[in-house]
Amino acid sequence: MNMHLYEIRLSGGRSNREFAVFLENATNLGAKPPDYAGISSVCLLAHRQDKETVHLLFARGINSESDIVVTEITRKTLASDKYGHVVYSDFIDRYFRPYHRFSKL
């Protein structure tokens, strides 16, 4: 079964009151930080579920679900400067692509 790759953002990052819950949810789901700084406000997740389900999983225990933004990373978003996903290209190629098949990458 093909996987989907998501970028998950927490508005406010570490200064958000719900950061500890966000970090716990990210860790439990196996999300990875896109750089060596660790998860601050963004993480990447390979998952079989759809975008809405991933949003629900990350928002569990967070009072303001609107603080969580889930964006699927696709060929289109990787090629476009509009989304900013191009900075993840090397990380995706080294960490995610060797182990998963993505239908939209």
C-alpha positions in Angstrom: 0.0 0.0 0.0 1.3 3.4 -0.9 2.2 6.0 1.7 1.6 9.7 1.9 4.2 12.2 3.0 3.1 15.1 5.2 4.5 18.3 6.6 3.0 19.1 10.0 3.3 22.5 11.5 2.4 23.9 14.9 1.8 27.6 14.8 4.0 29.4 17.2 6.4 26.5 17.4 8.1 26.0 20.8 6.4 29.1 22.2 2.9 27.5 21.7 1.5 26.4 25.0 0.6 23.0 23.5 4.2 22.3 22.2 4.7 19.4 24.6 1.6 17.7 23.4 2.5 18.3 19.8 6.0 16.9 20.4 4.5 13.8 22.2 2.1 13.2 19.3 4.9 13.6 16.8 7.1 11.2 18.6 4.3 8.6 19.1 3.5 8.7 15.3 7.1 8.4 14.3 7.4 11.9 12.7 10.9 13.1 11.9 12.5 16.6 12.2 13.5 18.0 8.8 16.9 19.2 10.2 19.3 18.6 13.0 17.7 21.1 15.3 14.9 18.7 16.2 11.2 19.2 16.1 10.4 22.8 16.9 7.4 23.8 14.8 7.7 21.4 11.8 8.0 17.7 11.3 7.6 15.3 8.4 5.6 12.1 8.6 5.1 9.1 6.3 1.7 7.6 6.9 -0.9 5.5 5.1 -3.9 7.6 6.3 -5.4 10.6 4.6 -4.6 14.2 5.5 -7.7 14.7 7.8 -6.9 11.6 9.8 -3.3 12.7 10.3 -4.6 16.1 11.4 -6.8 14.4 14.0 -4.0 12.3 15.3 -1.7 15.3 15.7 -4.5 17.4 17.3 -5.3 14.9 19.9 -4.9 16.6 23.3 -4.5 20.0 21.8 -7.1 22.6 22.7 -6.9 24.6 19.5 -6.9 22.2 16.6 -6.4 25.2 14.2 -2.9 25.5 15.5 -2.0 22.3 13.6 -1.5 22.6 9.8 -1.1 19.4 7.7 0.2 19.7 4.1 0.8 16.7 1.9 4.1 16.8 0.1 3.7 15.9 -3.6 5.7 16.2 -6.8 4.0 19.5 -7.4 4.7 21.0 -3.9 8.4 19.9 -4.1 8.8 21.6 -7.4 7.1 24.8 -6.4 8.6 27.6 -4.4 5.2 28.5 -3.1 5.1 25.7 -0.6 8.7 25.7 0.6 9.0 21.9 0.4 12.0 22.1 -1.9 14.2 22.5 1.1 13.2 18.9 2.2 14.2 17.3 -1.1 17.5 15.8 0.1 16.1 14.7 3.4 13.1 13.0 1.6 15.4 11.3 -0.9 17.7 9.9 1.8 15.3 9.1 4.6 11.9 8.4 3.2 12.2 7.2 -0.4 14.4 4.2 0.2 11.9 2.7 2.7 8.5 3.7 1.4 6.5 4.0 -1.9 4.7 7.2 -2.2 1.9 7.5 -4.7 2.3 11.3 -5.2 6.1 11.7 -5.1 
